[in-house]
Each structure stands twice: as structure tokens, then as C-alpha cells.
Amino acid sequence: MTGGAGAAGASLPDVGAAASRLAGWEADLDPAHPERSGLRVLAHGEISATLIVPDPLFTSLVAKRMTGFPDEAAVAGYVDLVTGYINTLRAAGVTVVDTAVVPVPRAARTSAVYLLQPQLPADGLGNSLLHTVDDAALTALIRAVLTQVDATFAGGDADTELAIDAQLSNWWLPTVGDGATPALIDVGTPFVRVGGVYQMAPRILLSAVPPGVRSWYLWRRTGEQYMDDYFDRRLVGLDLLGNFIKEGAAARIPVGLAAVNDWLGADGPITPAQVSNYYDDDAATLELFLRVRRADRWLRTRVMRRRYDFILPGPVRRNG
């Protein structure tokens, strides 16, 4: 696998055919109980959910469902932004998993967007390798990921800045060792600044937050602050290592620290206490965010008898 290519896997369907088929699944979907329509949830994001769609067209594929767009212009802008982000990352030498960006029309509601990718073997995912490989291989994996981060940072131009989410769960490798190139999975949040302005509207990132709280978050520029972290080398390292705790692999932080601090050079060093504090702060913020969204879902569905459009996780078990 070479830098800038796409990761191999099941072939992706035609976007038009995929949109037509997914529209039927969307029409039957109850976001509070996706399993009732036959969908299986693999993972949750802040405003997304990664699904297995039991349809022959999507055999051996995963589908990341994105909602919360205010209008169709925002949907079209997001589709273009993600597509351009992938192309720009590849031009910079970053390997990105093959991805189809599919806007899915919905009756009387703004379209959803599904990101279709091959379902890659789970034992090659970075968070799985974190538990299975030896120290030398883990060091090689982290160095390879951070090399991709450097390529991303260097991939913009005088006006455009790029970043990626480096946590190991966002990467897949067919083999592990020196010279192996990880493939980026998570492209759903395009970290792109042009002239200092984020190209993904912070309002979309905060779309799952109730309107009153969302106004406060927008005033506080919470969305911009969230994205800012991915453009800071030190915070990229802290976030990568903090996720070791989330994945139940805190014992491997010393190996990760050595690799990250070597990468940071004059921007380091990071200490174990700083990793722990960063993780605790991040976990508390995400837990509060989830509580607010659950309360909003209860109000909308139980009191107002309205539809709630986001698929939320159940109780979150953190391994730290």
C-alpha cells in the first residue's frame, strides 16, 4: 500500500444507486431503535453512527450516517467538502480508505449523508493492534500514523491548512512493521481551514445539541475550539495517547509516550500526568454532551411527540 492511495476492499456501489437504496432504509429508520429496521450499529460519533446495512448492495461495506444539516445547500457543501478533503489528503501522500460520499434524500426533511467504505478486517484496526502487537510494532505503528499527520500538516498551501484525527482507532493496516503505511478511515469531519476559517460549519458539529444550549456553544466558539486541537501537534499527541486509556490499554502509554515525544521534539515532552488529565477532561466533556443530547431526545420524543434524528449510544463504558 503506497501513500496517497486508497485502501483495498469491497468495491463501492454507484452513488445514485446507493442513494436510492439507502432512501428506503432511511424512511423506515427509528433512530432511537435502529435495530428494529434491521440495521446494526458498529460505532457512534458525536453526530454520526457507523452502520451495517443488511442489503445486498452494501455487502462487505460499512455506512457512516451523518445528519443535522440545516438545508440542502449545506448537504451539497458537505459532500463537496469531504470529497475535496479526501483528494487533498491523497495528494499530500496520506493513504485514505476508499470512500463514497452519498447524499440520501428524505421526505419532508433535509437529506442525510452516508459515507460508504469497505468493511476492513477488525484485527488490522489500530485500536485492535494496540492490544495485540509487541512494543516494537506498536512504536512502528505510532510513528507511521504521526508521519501521516506530518504529511497532512504539510499538505496545504499559503491559505489552506489541513489536519486529521490521529487516534489509532481511525487507522487500518494490512501488516504492521517498519515501512507499513496506515490507511485513514475517519474523514467525516474535514479539518480544513482556509484563511483561518473552518470550511465545515461549526453549527453542523453542534447540530445534535438542543437549540438553547447550541446558541451558547456557538457564542463560546466551542466547535472551533474542538477543531483547533487537531492543528496543534502537542494536542494531537495528547489525544492519541489519551485514547489508550479509553481503549483499556493504559499500560501501553509508556511505549506510546516514547514515540510521541520523539516526534514532538522541541514541542514536548508530554508526561503521563498530562495524558491522564487530558483524557479526564475530554471524557467529562463528552459525557456532558451525551447527557444533554439524551435529555433533548426524551423531550422531543416523549413530550413533544416529534422525531429525533440522531442515533445515540447507550451507556458508555470507558475502560480507563
C-alpha positions as CSV (number, residue, x, y, z in Angstrom):
1,M,0.0,0.0,0.0
2,T,1.5,3.3,-1.0
3,G,1.0,6.8,0.3
4,G,-1.9,8.6,-1.3
5,A,-3.7,5.5,-2.5
6,G,-7.0,4.1,-1.2
7,A,-7.2,1.0,1.0
8,A,-8.3,-2.1,-0.9
9,G,-11.6,-3.8,0.0
10,A,-15.1,-4.4,-1.4
11,S,-16.0,-2.3,-4.4
12,L,-18.2,0.7,-3.7
13,P,-21.6,1.0,-5.4
14,D,-22.7,3.7,-7.8
15,V,-23.6,6.8,-5.8
16,G,-27.0,7.2,-7.4
17,A,-27.9,3.5,-6.9
18,A,-26.7,3.7,-3.3
19,A,-28.7,6.8,-2.6
20,S,-31.9,5.3,-4.0
21,R,-31.5,2.1,-1.9
22,L,-30.5,4.0,1.3
23,A,-33.5,6.2,1.0
24,G,-35.7,3.2,1.7
25,W,-33.7,2.3,4.8
26,E,-33.9,5.9,6.0
27,A,-37.7,6.1,5.6
28,D,-38.1,3.0,7.9
29,L,-35.4,4.1,10.4
30,D,-36.2,4.8,14.0
31,P,-33.0,6.5,15.3
32,A,-33.9,5.6,18.9
33,H,-34.1,1.9,17.9
34,P,-32.1,1.3,14.6
35,E,-32.0,-2.4,15.2
36,R,-35.8,-2.6,14.7
37,S,-35.2,-1.8,11.0
38,G,-32.5,-4.5,10.7
39,L,-29.5,-2.1,11.0
40,R,-26.6,-2.9,13.2
41,V,-24.6,-0.1,14.9
42,L,-20.9,-0.6,14.9
43,A,-19.8,2.7,16.4
44,H,-21.1,6.1,17.5
45,G,-19.7,9.6,16.9
46,E,-20.8,12.9,18.2
47,I,-23.2,13.4,15.3
48,S,-22.8,10.2,13.4
49,A,-23.3,6.4,13.6
50,T,-21.5,3.7,11.7
51,L,-23.9,1.0,10.5
52,I,-24.1,-2.3,8.8
53,V,-26.9,-2.2,6.3
54,P,-28.3,-5.7,5.5
55,D,-28.8,-5.1,1.9
56,P,-27.0,-7.0,-1.0
57,L,-25.9,-3.7,-2.5
58,F,-23.9,-3.0,0.7
59,T,-22.4,-6.4,1.3
60,S,-19.0,-6.1,3.0
61,L,-19.4,-2.3,3.4
62,V,-19.9,-0.1,6.4
63,A,-22.0,3.1,6.3
64,K,-21.4,6.2,8.4
65,R,-24.6,8.1,8.7
66,M,-24.4,11.9,9.1
67,T,-27.4,14.1,9.8
68,G,-28.1,17.6,11.2
69,F,-27.7,19.7,8.1
70,P,-29.9,22.8,8.1
71,D,-30.7,22.7,4.4
72,E,-29.9,21.1,1.1
73,A,-27.2,23.7,0.3
74,A,-25.4,22.6,3.5
75,V,-25.7,19.0,2.4
76,A,-24.2,19.7,-1.0
77,G,-21.4,21.8,0.5
78,Y,-20.6,18.9,2.9
79,V,-20.5,16.4,0.1
80,D,-18.1,18.6,-1.9
81,L,-16.0,19.3,1.2
82,V,-15.5,15.7,2.2
83,T,-14.7,14.7,-1.4
84,G,-12.2,17.5,-1.8
85,Y,-10.7,16.7,1.6
86,I,-10.1,13.1,0.6
87,N,-8.5,14.2,-2.7
88,T,-6.3,16.8,-1.0
89,L,-5.1,14.3,1.7
90,R,-4.2,11.8,-1.0
91,A,-2.3,14.4,-3.0
92,A,-0.4,15.2,0.2
93,G,0.6,11.5,0.4
94,V,-1.9,10.3,3.0
95,T,-3.5,6.9,2.4
96,V,-7.3,7.1,2.8
97,V,-9.7,4.2,2.8
98,D,-11.9,4.2,-0.4
99,T,-15.0,6.3,0.4
100,A,-18.2,7.0,-1.4
101,V,-20.0,10.2,-0.2
102,V,-23.7,9.7,-0.7
103,P,-26.4,12.3,-0.1
104,V,-29.7,10.5,0.7
105,P,-32.9,12.3,0.1
106,R,-35.7,12.2,2.7
107,A,-39.3,13.1,2.5
108,A,-40.1,16.5,4.2
109,R,-36.7,16.6,5.8
110,T,-33.2,17.6,4.8
111,S,-31.1,14.9,3.3
112,A,-28.8,12.7,5.3
113,V,-25.3,11.8,4.1
114,Y,-23.8,8.3,4.2
115,L,-20.1,7.7,3.9
116,L,-19.7,4.2,2.4
117,Q,-16.4,2.3,2.9
118,P,-15.2,-1.3,2.7
119,Q,-15.6,-3.3,5.9
120,L,-11.9,-4.0,6.6
121,P,-10.7,-6.8,8.9
122,A,-11.1,-5.8,12.5
123,D,-7.7,-7.2,13.5
124,G,-6.0,-4.6,11.4
125,L,-7.7,-1.6,13.1
126,G,-5.3,0.5,15.1
127,N,-7.2,0.1,18.4
128,S,-7.1,-3.7,17.9
129,L,-3.4,-3.7,17.2
130,L,-2.9,-1.6,20.3
131,H,-3.8,-4.8,22.3
132,T,-2.1,-7.4,20.1
133,V,1.2,-6.2,18.8
134,D,4.5,-6.1,20.7
135,D,6.3,-2.9,21.7
136,A,8.4,-2.6,18.6
137,A,5.4,-3.0,16.3
138,L,3.3,-0.5,18.4
139,T,6.2,2.0,18.1
140,A,6.3,1.5,14.4
141,L,2.5,1.9,14.1
142,I,2.5,5.2,16.1
143,R,5.5,6.5,14.1
144,A,3.7,5.7,10.8
145,V,0.5,7.4,12.0
146,L,2.5,10.5,13.0
147,T,4.2,10.5,9.7
148,Q,0.8,10.8,8.1
149,V,0.0,13.7,10.4
150,D,3.1,15.5,9.3
151,A,2.1,14.9,5.6
152,T,-1.3,16.3,6.3
153,F,0.1,19.4,8.0
154,A,2.4,20.0,5.0
155,G,-0.3,19.3,2.5
156,G,-2.0,22.7,2.4
157,D,-0.8,25.9,0.8
158,A,-0.4,29.5,1.7
159,D,-4.1,29.8,2.6
160,T,-5.3,26.3,3.3
161,E,-4.4,24.3,6.4
162,L,-5.2,20.6,6.9
163,A,-5.4,18.3,9.9
164,I,-6.6,14.8,10.7
165,D,-7.8,12.9,13.9
166,A,-4.7,10.7,14.7
167,Q,-6.2,8.4,17.3
168,L,-5.4,4.8,16.5
169,S,-9.0,3.7,16.0
170,N,-9.1,5.8,12.9
171,W,-6.4,3.8,11.1
172,W,-6.1,0.4,9.4
173,L,-3.0,-1.6,8.4
174,P,-2.9,-4.8,6.5
175,T,0.5,-5.6,8.1
176,V,2.5,-3.9,10.9
177,G,6.1,-3.1,10.9
178,D,8.7,-0.6,9.6
179,G,7.6,0.8,6.2
180,A,3.9,-0.2,6.5
181,T,1.5,2.7,5.7
182,P,-1.7,3.0,7.7
183,A,-4.9,4.0,5.9
184,L,-7.1,6.7,7.3
185,I,-10.7,5.7,8.0
186,D,-12.3,8.7,9.6
187,V,-12.9,11.5,7.0
188,G,-16.4,12.5,8.3
189,T,-15.1,15.7,9.9
190,P,-13.0,17.5,7.3
191,F,-10.4,19.5,9.3
192,V,-9.8,22.3,6.7
193,R,-9.1,26.0,7.4
194,V,-8.9,28.5,4.5
195,G,-7.7,31.9,5.5
196,G,-8.2,30.8,9.1
197,V,-11.9,30.0,8.5
198,Y,-13.2,26.4,9.1
199,Q,-14.8,25.0,5.9
200,M,-17.0,22.7,8.0
201,A,-19.5,24.9,9.7
202,P,-19.3,24.6,13.5
203,R,-23.1,24.7,13.5
204,I,-23.1,21.2,11.9
205,L,-20.8,19.8,14.6
206,L,-23.2,21.1,17.2
207,S,-26.4,20.1,15.4
208,A,-27.2,17.4,18.0
209,V,-27.2,20.0,20.8
210,P,-30.6,21.5,21.9
211,P,-31.1,24.9,20.3
212,G,-30.7,27.0,23.5
213,V,-27.5,25.2,24.5
214,R,-26.3,25.3,20.9
215,S,-26.6,29.1,20.9
216,W,-24.4,29.3,24.0
217,Y,-21.9,26.8,22.4
218,L,-21.8,28.8,19.2
219,W,-21.2,32.0,21.2
220,R,-18.4,30.3,23.1
221,R,-17.0,29.1,19.7
222,T,-17.0,25.5,21.1
223,G,-17.0,24.0,17.6
224,E,-13.9,26.0,16.5
225,Q,-12.1,25.2,19.8
226,Y,-12.8,21.5,19.3
227,M,-11.3,21.6,15.7
228,D,-8.4,23.8,16.8
229,D,-6.9,20.9,18.8
230,Y,-6.2,18.9,15.7
231,F,-4.0,21.6,14.3
232,D,-1.8,21.6,17.4
233,R,1.0,19.0,17.3
234,R,1.2,18.7,21.1
235,L,-2.6,18.2,21.5
236,V,-2.6,15.7,18.6
237,G,-0.1,13.7,20.7
238,L,-2.1,14.0,23.9
239,D,-5.3,13.0,22.2
240,L,-3.7,9.9,20.6
241,L,-2.3,8.8,23.9
242,G,-5.4,9.7,25.9
243,N,-7.3,7.2,23.7
244,F,-5.1,4.4,25.1
245,I,-7.0,4.9,28.3
246,K,-10.3,4.8,26.6
247,E,-9.3,1.6,24.8
248,G,-8.3,-0.1,28.1
249,A,-4.6,0.0,27.2
250,A,-3.2,2.5,29.7
251,A,-0.4,0.1,30.4
252,R,1.0,0.8,26.9
253,I,1.2,4.5,27.4
254,P,4.9,4.4,28.2
255,V,5.6,2.9,24.8
256,G,3.4,5.5,23.1
257,L,4.9,8.3,25.1
258,A,8.4,7.5,23.9
259,A,7.3,7.5,20.2
260,V,5.1,10.7,20.6
261,N,7.8,12.6,22.5
262,D,10.4,11.6,19.9
263,W,8.0,13.0,17.2
264,L,7.3,16.2,19.2
265,G,10.9,17.1,19.7
266,A,11.0,20.7,20.9
267,D,7.2,20.8,21.2
268,G,7.4,18.1,24.0
269,P,7.8,16.3,26.2
270,I,4.4,15.1,27.3
271,T,4.1,13.5,30.7
272,P,1.9,10.6,31.9
273,A,0.1,13.0,34.2
274,Q,-0.7,15.3,31.3
275,V,-2.1,12.4,29.3
276,S,-4.3,11.4,32.2
277,N,-5.6,14.9,32.8
278,Y,-6.3,15.5,29.1
279,Y,-8.3,12.2,28.9
280,D,-10.3,13.0,32.1
281,D,-11.2,16.5,30.7
282,D,-12.1,15.1,27.3
283,A,-14.2,12.3,28.8
284,A,-16.1,14.7,31.1
285,T,-16.9,17.0,28.2
286,L,-18.2,14.1,26.0
287,E,-20.2,12.7,28.9
288,L,-21.9,16.1,29.5
289,F,-22.5,16.4,25.7
290,L,-24.2,12.9,25.7
291,R,-26.3,13.7,28.7
292,V,-27.6,16.9,27.1
293,R,-28.5,15.0,23.9
294,R,-30.3,12.3,25.8
295,A,-32.4,14.8,27.6
296,D,-33.2,16.5,24.3
297,R,-34.2,13.2,22.8
298,W,-36.5,12.5,25.7
299,L,-38.1,15.9,25.5
300,R,-38.6,15.7,21.7
301,T,-39.9,12.2,21.5
302,R,-41.8,11.7,24.8
303,V,-43.2,15.2,25.4
304,M,-43.3,16.9,22.0
305,R,-44.0,13.7,20.1
306,R,-41.6,14.7,17.4
307,R,-38.8,12.7,15.6
308,Y,-35.3,12.8,16.9
309,D,-32.9,12.4,14.1
310,F,-29.6,11.2,15.7
311,I,-28.6,7.7,16.8
312,L,-27.2,8.0,20.3
313,P,-25.1,5.4,22.2
314,G,-26.4,3.6,25.2
315,P,-24.4,3.7,28.5
316,V,-20.8,4.5,27.6
317,R,-18.3,2.2,29.2
318,R,-14.9,3.8,29.4
319,N,-12.0,1.4,30.1
320,G,-9.9,4.0,31.9
